[in-house]
Amino acid sequence: MSIVRTIKNMRAVGFKEWFRNMTYIGDAKMGTHVGTDQMGNRYYENNNPMEEVPGRQRWVDYAQDDFNASQAVPEWHSWLHHIRKDPPPTDPIMNASRPPWLADFKENLTGTRGAYKPYSTVVPKIRAWDPVVKQRGGGAASASSETQA
């Protein structure tokens, strides 16, 4: 990334958006807004070969600050990775093939407080060792009675 490209993109998108891009994706990117998914993620594309490296001309701007790749909806994921040529809102095949019974998308919550934790009513086969400490036989009580006598 050259300093000329960085300054050019900063002027085009504004300082606030440029700083956000540098903070979150580490690159000064500028492109056309292609669409937004139901989670609020915004998707961009820049097909100018003089500005973007081939294969990196599509990107996502996540709505949440704590983001991961599982927050990208599957339809947009296929567009991001060049599996589909057209973005989901304009792709006629994708719009015609979406079944009405399909559930809403939820991100992967593994490693968070919302992760699935199974509940089992079966007694575990292996039990942890629970040490039992017994009182010692009268050592402290006999020593205190001897000092009083």
C-alpha positions in Angstrom: 0.0 0.0 0.0 1.5 3.3 -1.1 1.3 6.6 0.7 -0.3 8.1 -2.5 -3.0 5.5 -2.5 -3.7 6.0 1.2 -4.0 9.8 0.9 -6.2 9.4 -2.2 -8.6 7.0 -0.4 -8.6 9.2 2.7 -9.8 12.2 0.6 -12.4 10.1 -1.2 -14.1 8.5 1.8 -13.3 11.1 4.5 -11.1 11.0 7.5 -13.6 9.2 9.8 -14.3 6.3 7.4 -10.6 6.1 6.4 -9.6 5.8 10.1 -12.3 3.1 10.7 -11.0 1.1 7.7 -7.4 1.4 8.9 -8.5 0.3 12.4 -10.6 -2.6 11.5 -9.2 -4.0 8.2 -5.8 -2.5 8.2 -6.1 -1.1 4.7 -7.3 2.1 3.1 -10.1 0.8 0.8 -12.5 2.7 -1.4 -15.3 1.1 -3.5 -18.9 1.0 -4.4 -21.5 -0.1 -1.9 -23.0 -3.3 -3.3 -25.5 -4.2 -0.6 -26.3 -4.8 3.1 -27.4 -8.1 4.7 -30.0 -8.7 7.5 -27.3 -8.4 10.2 -26.3 -4.9 9.0 -23.0 -5.8 7.4 -22.1 -3.7 4.4 -20.5 -5.2 1.3 -18.2 -3.3 -1.1 -16.5 -3.9 -4.4 -13.8 -2.1 -6.4 -12.9 -3.6 -9.8 -10.2 -1.0 -10.7 -7.0 -3.1 -11.2 -4.8 0.0 -10.5 -6.2 0.3 -7.0 -6.9 -3.2 -5.7 -4.9 -6.4 -5.8 -6.7 -9.1 -7.8 -8.8 -11.3 -5.6 -9.1 -8.6 -2.9 -11.5 -6.3 -4.7 -14.5 -7.5 -2.6 -14.8 -6.9 1.2 -17.2 -6.7 4.0 -17.6 -3.9 6.7 -19.0 -5.7 9.7 -21.7 -4.0 11.7 -20.4 -5.2 15.1 -17.1 -4.1 16.6 -16.3 -7.6 17.8 -16.6 -9.4 14.5 -15.6 -12.8 13.0 -16.1 -14.4 9.6 -19.2 -16.4 10.7 -21.2 -13.2 10.8 -21.2 -13.0 7.0 -24.5 -14.5 5.6 -23.9 -17.6 3.4 -25.3 -15.8 0.2 -22.9 -13.0 0.7 -20.0 -15.3 1.6 -20.3 -17.0 -1.8 -20.1 -13.6 -3.5 -17.1 -12.5 -1.4 -15.2 -15.6 -2.3 -15.9 -15.2 -6.0 -18.2 -18.3 -6.1 -20.9 -16.2 -7.6 -20.4 -13.4 -10.0 -23.4 -11.2 -9.1 -24.2 -10.0 -5.5 -27.3 -11.7 -3.9 -29.8 -8.8 -4.4 -29.2 -8.9 -8.2 -28.5 -12.6 -8.8 -31.6 -14.1 -10.4 -30.6 -17.7 -9.7 -30.0 -17.1 -6.0 -33.3 -15.2 -5.6 -35.3 -17.9 -7.4 -33.7 -20.8 -5.5 -34.2 -19.5 -2.0 -36.8 -21.8 -0.3 -39.5 -20.1 1.8 -39.0 -22.5 4.7 -35.3 -21.5 5.2 -34.6 -20.3 8.8 -33.0 -16.9 9.5 -29.2 -16.9 9.7 -27.5 -16.9 13.1 -23.8 -16.4 13.6 -21.6 -19.1 15.2 -21.6 -18.4 19.0 -18.9 -21.0 19.9 -16.5 -19.5 22.5 -19.0 -16.9 23.7 -21.5 -16.7 26.5 -24.3 -17.6 24.0 -22.7 -21.0 23.0 -24.8 -24.1 23.2 -24.1 -26.1 26.3 -25.7 -29.6 26.4 -27.6 -30.7 29.6 -27.4 -34.3 30.5 -29.4 -36.3 33.1 -27.2 -39.4 32.8 -24.9 -40.1 35.7 -21.3 -39.7 34.6 -19.2 -42.8 34.2 -16.1 -41.3 35.7 -16.3 -39.4 39.0 -13.7 -37.0 40.1 -11.8 -38.0 43.3 -13.1 -36.1 46.3 -10.5 -36.5 49.1 -12.0 -36.9 52.6 -9.8 -35.5 55.4 -10.3 -37.2 58.8 -9.7 -35.4 62.1 -6.5 -36.5 63.8 -7.0 -38.5 67.0 -7.0 -36.1 69.9 -3.5 -34.6 69.5 -4.6 -31.0 70.0 -7.1 -31.7 72.8 -4.6 -33.8 74.9 -1.8 -31.2 74.5 -4.0 -28.4 75.8 -5.1 -30.5 78.9 -1.5 -31.3 79.8 -0.5 -27.6 79.9 -3.4 -26.7 82.3 -2.4 -29.4 84.8 
